[in-house]
């Protein structure tokens, strides 16, 4: 059954209600531990990376017109 909304004096917008299901989020193996040898943090099923947040490499966002910071 279409839903409608009066957008103005003479305009009408038609549409349908979304009834489909969303797909399940991607997961990895059940139990994994951080790849750092001294860390025993259990990673989430939804974390596709090999390390936890604390041991993940630092990423700097790309900002237009600026150069990436240099590491010493």
Backbone torsions as a table, in degrees:
resi	resn	phi	psi	omega
1	UNK	NA	121.1	-177.6
2	UNK	-69.7	143.2	174.0
3	UNK	-100.3	148.7	179.0
4	UNK	-133.2	155.8	-179.5
5	UNK	-140.9	128.9	-179.9
6	UNK	-79.9	107.2	-175.5
7	UNK	-86.0	-12.6	-178.6
8	UNK	-176.0	-162.4	-177.8
9	UNK	-63.5	-43.4	-175.2
10	UNK	-127.1	4.7	-178.4
11	UNK	-100.6	142.9	175.3
12	UNK	-133.4	132.9	-179.7
13	UNK	-106.5	126.6	178.6
14	UNK	-105.8	149.6	177.2
15	UNK	-167.5	174.5	177.5
16	UNK	-121.8	151.5	178.3
17	UNK	-72.3	137.2	179.1
18	UNK	-75.1	120.1	-177.8
19	UNK	-119.7	-2.2	-178.4
20	UNK	-74.2	162.2	178.3
21	UNK	-90.9	149.5	174.3
22	UNK	-82.5	152.7	179.3
23	UNK	-80.2	156.3	-178.6
24	UNK	-69.6	145.8	178.0
25	UNK	-67.8	151.5	-179.5
26	UNK	-70.2	138.7	179.4
27	UNK	-128.9	164.6	176.3
28	UNK	-119.5	-169.8	-178.3
29	UNK	-50.4	159.0	-173.3
30	UNK	-62.9	-54.4	-173.9
31	UNK	-126.4	120.4	177.0
32	UNK	-134.2	154.5	179.3
33	UNK	-120.1	151.6	-180.0
34	UNK	-52.8	141.1	-176.8
35	UNK	-71.5	-17.0	177.8
36	UNK	-68.0	133.9	-173.1
37	UNK	-63.5	-32.7	-176.7
38	UNK	-90.4	-5.3	-176.2
39	UNK	-102.9	134.7	179.0
40	UNK	-118.5	29.1	179.2
41	UNK	-70.7	130.4	177.0
42	UNK	-82.2	126.6	-177.5
43	UNK	-83.9	151.3	177.7
44	UNK	-70.1	153.6	176.4
45	UNK	-64.3	-22.9	-175.6
46	UNK	-94.5	-7.1	177.1
47	UNK	-87.4	109.3	-177.2
48	UNK	-82.2	-9.8	-177.3
49	UNK	-80.4	163.4	-177.7
50	UNK	-87.3	-14.3	-177.8
51	UNK	-119.2	161.4	175.4
52	UNK	-78.4	175.4	-177.7
53	UNK	-63.0	-36.2	-178.0
54	UNK	-65.8	-37.7	-176.0
55	UNK	-100.7	5.8	177.9
56	UNK	-70.1	146.1	178.1
57	UNK	-64.9	148.2	-178.2
58	UNK	-72.7	132.3	176.7
59	UNK	-119.0	136.0	176.4
60	UNK	-108.3	134.0	-179.8
61	UNK	-67.6	151.5	177.5
62	UNK	-81.0	115.9	179.4
63	UNK	-109.1	125.5	-177.0
64	UNK	-60.9	132.8	176.0
65	UNK	86.4	-2.5	179.2
66	UNK	-122.3	156.4	177.7
67	UNK	-94.2	150.2	177.7
68	UNK	-64.9	143.3	179.6
69	UNK	-64.9	144.9	-179.6
70	UNK	-89.2	141.7	177.7
71	UNK	-96.0	139.0	-178.2
72	UNK	-98.6	NA	NA
